[in-house]
């Protein structure tokens, strides 16, 4: 079982865009990323270190029609898209994916 945890990069700022989600800005890279409302909820969850399974559990609790397998795939895809500039990984084998 992979024990890698993920958390937000503290240098990244998050500006909410009402019900449309949010915009992330990393001043170290001068890059922005737009998040939909689901991505925004995951971002909030990653304020504390979380495993991929915990993020997937959040998705299945929030969206009852989503299977555990789909939630895990979606969580992984989202986190991988933000590594390493917006989300940081700790422990485990995060870079082996």
PyMOL CGO cylinders between C-alpha atoms (Angstrom):
from pymol import cmd
from pymol.cgo import CYLINDER

trace = [
    CYLINDER, 0.00, 0.00, 0.00, 1.34, 3.40, -1.00, 0.3, 1, 1, 1, 1, 1, 1,
    CYLINDER, 1.34, 3.40, -1.00, 1.74, 5.76, 1.96, 0.3, 1, 1, 1, 1, 1, 1,
    CYLINDER, 1.74, 5.76, 1.96, 2.57, 8.86, -0.07, 0.3, 1, 1, 1, 1, 1, 1,
    CYLINDER, 2.57, 8.86, -0.07, 0.82, 11.96, 1.17, 0.3, 1, 1, 1, 1, 1, 1,
    CYLINDER, 0.82, 11.96, 1.17, 0.04, 15.06, -0.82, 0.3, 1, 1, 1, 1, 1, 1,
    CYLINDER, 0.04, 15.06, -0.82, -0.45, 18.63, 0.37, 0.3, 1, 1, 1, 1, 1, 1,
    CYLINDER, -0.45, 18.63, 0.37, -0.72, 22.08, -1.09, 0.3, 1, 1, 1, 1, 1, 1,
    CYLINDER, -0.72, 22.08, -1.09, 2.47, 23.98, -1.81, 0.3, 1, 1, 1, 1, 1, 1,
    CYLINDER, 2.47, 23.98, -1.81, 2.39, 26.85, 0.71, 0.3, 1, 1, 1, 1, 1, 1,
    CYLINDER, 2.39, 26.85, 0.71, 3.75, 29.40, -1.78, 0.3, 1, 1, 1, 1, 1, 1,
    CYLINDER, 3.75, 29.40, -1.78, 0.71, 28.89, -4.01, 0.3, 1, 1, 1, 1, 1, 1,
    CYLINDER, 0.71, 28.89, -4.01, -2.17, 31.31, -3.56, 0.3, 1, 1, 1, 1, 1, 1,
    CYLINDER, -2.17, 31.31, -3.56, -5.76, 30.32, -4.21, 0.3, 1, 1, 1, 1, 1, 1,
    CYLINDER, -5.76, 30.32, -4.21, -8.37, 32.84, -5.37, 0.3, 1, 1, 1, 1, 1, 1,
    CYLINDER, -8.37, 32.84, -5.37, -11.94, 31.60, -5.30, 0.3, 1, 1, 1, 1, 1, 1,
    CYLINDER, -11.94, 31.60, -5.30, -13.99, 32.27, -8.42, 0.3, 1, 1, 1, 1, 1, 1,
    CYLINDER, -13.99, 32.27, -8.42, -17.46, 32.04, -6.82, 0.3, 1, 1, 1, 1, 1, 1,
    CYLINDER, -17.46, 32.04, -6.82, -19.26, 28.86, -7.84, 0.3, 1, 1, 1, 1, 1, 1,
    CYLINDER, -19.26, 28.86, -7.84, -16.92, 28.43, -10.83, 0.3, 1, 1, 1, 1, 1, 1,
    CYLINDER, -16.92, 28.43, -10.83, -14.02, 27.04, -8.80, 0.3, 1, 1, 1, 1, 1, 1,
    CYLINDER, -14.02, 27.04, -8.80, -10.73, 28.80, -8.17, 0.3, 1, 1, 1, 1, 1, 1,
    CYLINDER, -10.73, 28.80, -8.17, -7.47, 30.02, -9.64, 0.3, 1, 1, 1, 1, 1, 1,
    CYLINDER, -7.47, 30.02, -9.64, -4.13, 28.90, -8.26, 0.3, 1, 1, 1, 1, 1, 1,
    CYLINDER, -4.13, 28.90, -8.26, -0.99, 31.01, -8.68, 0.3, 1, 1, 1, 1, 1, 1,
    CYLINDER, -0.99, 31.01, -8.68, 2.56, 29.88, -8.01, 0.3, 1, 1, 1, 1, 1, 1,
    CYLINDER, 2.56, 29.88, -8.01, 4.78, 33.00, -7.81, 0.3, 1, 1, 1, 1, 1, 1,
    CYLINDER, 4.78, 33.00, -7.81, 7.97, 30.92, -7.88, 0.3, 1, 1, 1, 1, 1, 1,
    CYLINDER, 7.97, 30.92, -7.88, 7.06, 29.59, -11.34, 0.3, 1, 1, 1, 1, 1, 1,
    CYLINDER, 7.06, 29.59, -11.34, 4.81, 32.49, -12.43, 0.3, 1, 1, 1, 1, 1, 1,
    CYLINDER, 4.81, 32.49, -12.43, 2.17, 29.91, -13.39, 0.3, 1, 1, 1, 1, 1, 1,
    CYLINDER, 2.17, 29.91, -13.39, -1.57, 29.75, -12.89, 0.3, 1, 1, 1, 1, 1, 1,
    CYLINDER, -1.57, 29.75, -12.89, -4.01, 26.86, -12.91, 0.3, 1, 1, 1, 1, 1, 1,
    CYLINDER, -4.01, 26.86, -12.91, -7.79, 27.04, -13.01, 0.3, 1, 1, 1, 1, 1, 1,
    CYLINDER, -7.79, 27.04, -13.01, -9.78, 24.61, -10.88, 0.3, 1, 1, 1, 1, 1, 1,
    CYLINDER, -9.78, 24.61, -10.88, -13.38, 23.59, -11.31, 0.3, 1, 1, 1, 1, 1, 1,
    CYLINDER, -13.38, 23.59, -11.31, -15.50, 23.27, -8.13, 0.3, 1, 1, 1, 1, 1, 1,
    CYLINDER, -15.50, 23.27, -8.13, -14.44, 19.65, -7.64, 0.3, 1, 1, 1, 1, 1, 1,
    CYLINDER, -14.44, 19.65, -7.64, -10.78, 20.57, -7.96, 0.3, 1, 1, 1, 1, 1, 1,
    CYLINDER, -10.78, 20.57, -7.96, -11.34, 23.41, -5.50, 0.3, 1, 1, 1, 1, 1, 1,
    CYLINDER, -11.34, 23.41, -5.50, -12.80, 21.00, -2.95, 0.3, 1, 1, 1, 1, 1, 1,
    CYLINDER, -12.80, 21.00, -2.95, -9.79, 18.69, -3.35, 0.3, 1, 1, 1, 1, 1, 1,
    CYLINDER, -9.79, 18.69, -3.35, -7.46, 21.68, -2.98, 0.3, 1, 1, 1, 1, 1, 1,
    CYLINDER, -7.46, 21.68, -2.98, -9.14, 22.56, 0.32, 0.3, 1, 1, 1, 1, 1, 1,
    CYLINDER, -9.14, 22.56, 0.32, -8.78, 18.94, 1.47, 0.3, 1, 1, 1, 1, 1, 1,
    CYLINDER, -8.78, 18.94, 1.47, -5.05, 19.04, 0.69, 0.3, 1, 1, 1, 1, 1, 1,
    CYLINDER, -5.05, 19.04, 0.69, -4.56, 21.83, 3.21, 0.3, 1, 1, 1, 1, 1, 1,
    CYLINDER, -4.56, 21.83, 3.21, -3.44, 18.94, 5.41, 0.3, 1, 1, 1, 1, 1, 1,
    CYLINDER, -3.44, 18.94, 5.41, -1.41, 16.00, 4.10, 0.3, 1, 1, 1, 1, 1, 1,
    CYLINDER, -1.41, 16.00, 4.10, -3.68, 13.36, 2.55, 0.3, 1, 1, 1, 1, 1, 1,
    CYLINDER, -3.68, 13.36, 2.55, -3.14, 10.05, 0.83, 0.3, 1, 1, 1, 1, 1, 1,
    CYLINDER, -3.14, 10.05, 0.83, -4.54, 9.31, -2.60, 0.3, 1, 1, 1, 1, 1, 1,
    CYLINDER, -4.54, 9.31, -2.60, -7.07, 6.97, -0.94, 0.3, 1, 1, 1, 1, 1, 1,
    CYLINDER, -7.07, 6.97, -0.94, -8.27, 9.79, 1.32, 0.3, 1, 1, 1, 1, 1, 1,
    CYLINDER, -8.27, 9.79, 1.32, -8.80, 12.08, -1.67, 0.3, 1, 1, 1, 1, 1, 1,
    CYLINDER, -8.80, 12.08, -1.67, -10.69, 9.30, -3.48, 0.3, 1, 1, 1, 1, 1, 1,
    CYLINDER, -10.69, 9.30, -3.48, -12.84, 8.73, -0.38, 0.3, 1, 1, 1, 1, 1, 1,
    CYLINDER, -12.84, 8.73, -0.38, -13.67, 12.44, -0.38, 0.3, 1, 1, 1, 1, 1, 1,
    CYLINDER, -13.67, 12.44, -0.38, -14.81, 12.17, -4.00, 0.3, 1, 1, 1, 1, 1, 1,
    CYLINDER, -14.81, 12.17, -4.00, -17.03, 9.14, -3.39, 0.3, 1, 1, 1, 1, 1, 1,
    CYLINDER, -17.03, 9.14, -3.39, -18.57, 10.83, -0.34, 0.3, 1, 1, 1, 1, 1, 1,
    CYLINDER, -18.57, 10.83, -0.34, -19.21, 14.03, -2.29, 0.3, 1, 1, 1, 1, 1, 1,
    CYLINDER, -19.21, 14.03, -2.29, -20.44, 12.32, -5.47, 0.3, 1, 1, 1, 1, 1, 1,
    CYLINDER, -20.44, 12.32, -5.47, -22.34, 9.13, -4.52, 0.3, 1, 1, 1, 1, 1, 1,
    CYLINDER, -22.34, 9.13, -4.52, -22.61, 7.98, -8.15, 0.3, 1, 1, 1, 1, 1, 1,
    CYLINDER, -22.61, 7.98, -8.15, -18.82, 7.78, -8.54, 0.3, 1, 1, 1, 1, 1, 1,
    CYLINDER, -18.82, 7.78, -8.54, -17.26, 4.35, -8.04, 0.3, 1, 1, 1, 1, 1, 1,
    CYLINDER, -17.26, 4.35, -8.04, -14.23, 3.88, -5.82, 0.3, 1, 1, 1, 1, 1, 1,
    CYLINDER, -14.23, 3.88, -5.82, -12.15, 2.90, -8.84, 0.3, 1, 1, 1, 1, 1, 1,
    CYLINDER, -12.15, 2.90, -8.84, -13.17, 6.00, -10.81, 0.3, 1, 1, 1, 1, 1, 1,
    CYLINDER, -13.17, 6.00, -10.81, -12.58, 8.25, -7.80, 0.3, 1, 1, 1, 1, 1, 1,
    CYLINDER, -12.58, 8.25, -7.80, -9.09, 6.81, -7.35, 0.3, 1, 1, 1, 1, 1, 1,
    CYLINDER, -9.09, 6.81, -7.35, -8.27, 7.35, -11.03, 0.3, 1, 1, 1, 1, 1, 1,
    CYLINDER, -8.27, 7.35, -11.03, -9.65, 10.89, -10.99, 0.3, 1, 1, 1, 1, 1, 1,
    CYLINDER, -9.65, 10.89, -10.99, -7.85, 11.79, -7.76, 0.3, 1, 1, 1, 1, 1, 1,
    CYLINDER, -7.85, 11.79, -7.76, -4.57, 10.46, -9.14, 0.3, 1, 1, 1, 1, 1, 1,
    CYLINDER, -4.57, 10.46, -9.14, -4.97, 12.33, -12.42, 0.3, 1, 1, 1, 1, 1, 1,
    CYLINDER, -4.97, 12.33, -12.42, -5.77, 15.58, -10.62, 0.3, 1, 1, 1, 1, 1, 1,
    CYLINDER, -5.77, 15.58, -10.62, -2.85, 15.33, -8.20, 0.3, 1, 1, 1, 1, 1, 1,
    CYLINDER, -2.85, 15.33, -8.20, -0.39, 14.27, -10.90, 0.3, 1, 1, 1, 1, 1, 1,
    CYLINDER, -0.39, 14.27, -10.90, -1.42, 17.30, -12.98, 0.3, 1, 1, 1, 1, 1, 1,
    CYLINDER, -1.42, 17.30, -12.98, -0.41, 19.60, -10.10, 0.3, 1, 1, 1, 1, 1, 1,
    CYLINDER, -0.41, 19.60, -10.10, 2.87, 17.94, -9.08, 0.3, 1, 1, 1, 1, 1, 1,
    CYLINDER, 2.87, 17.94, -9.08, 5.42, 19.31, -8.22, 0.3, 1, 1, 1, 1, 1, 1,
    CYLINDER, 5.42, 19.31, -8.22, 4.70, 23.04, -8.56, 0.3, 1, 1, 1, 1, 1, 1,
    CYLINDER, 4.70, 23.04, -8.56, 1.27, 23.28, -6.93, 0.3, 1, 1, 1, 1, 1, 1,
    CYLINDER, 1.27, 23.28, -6.93, 1.02, 20.09, -4.86, 0.3, 1, 1, 1, 1, 1, 1,
    CYLINDER, 1.02, 20.09, -4.86, 3.90, 18.54, -2.93, 0.3, 1, 1, 1, 1, 1, 1,
    CYLINDER, 3.90, 18.54, -2.93, 4.33, 14.84, -2.19, 0.3, 1, 1, 1, 1, 1, 1,
    CYLINDER, 4.33, 14.84, -2.19, 5.94, 13.32, 0.88, 0.3, 1, 1, 1, 1, 1, 1,
    CYLINDER, 5.94, 13.32, 0.88, 7.06, 9.77, 1.58, 0.3, 1, 1, 1, 1, 1, 1,
    CYLINDER, 7.06, 9.77, 1.58, 6.05, 6.67, -0.33, 0.3, 1, 1, 1, 1, 1, 1,
    CYLINDER, 6.05, 6.67, -0.33, 6.74, 6.28, -4.01, 0.3, 1, 1, 1, 1, 1, 1,
    CYLINDER, 6.74, 6.28, -4.01, 5.00, 9.27, -5.62, 0.3, 1, 1, 1, 1, 1, 1,
    CYLINDER, 5.00, 9.27, -5.62, 7.54, 9.73, -8.40, 0.3, 1, 1, 1, 1, 1, 1,
    CYLINDER, 7.54, 9.73, -8.40, 7.35, 6.12, -9.54, 0.3, 1, 1, 1, 1, 1, 1,
    CYLINDER, 7.35, 6.12, -9.54, 3.96, 6.68, -11.22, 0.3, 1, 1, 1, 1, 1, 1,
]
cmd.load_cgo(trace, "trace")
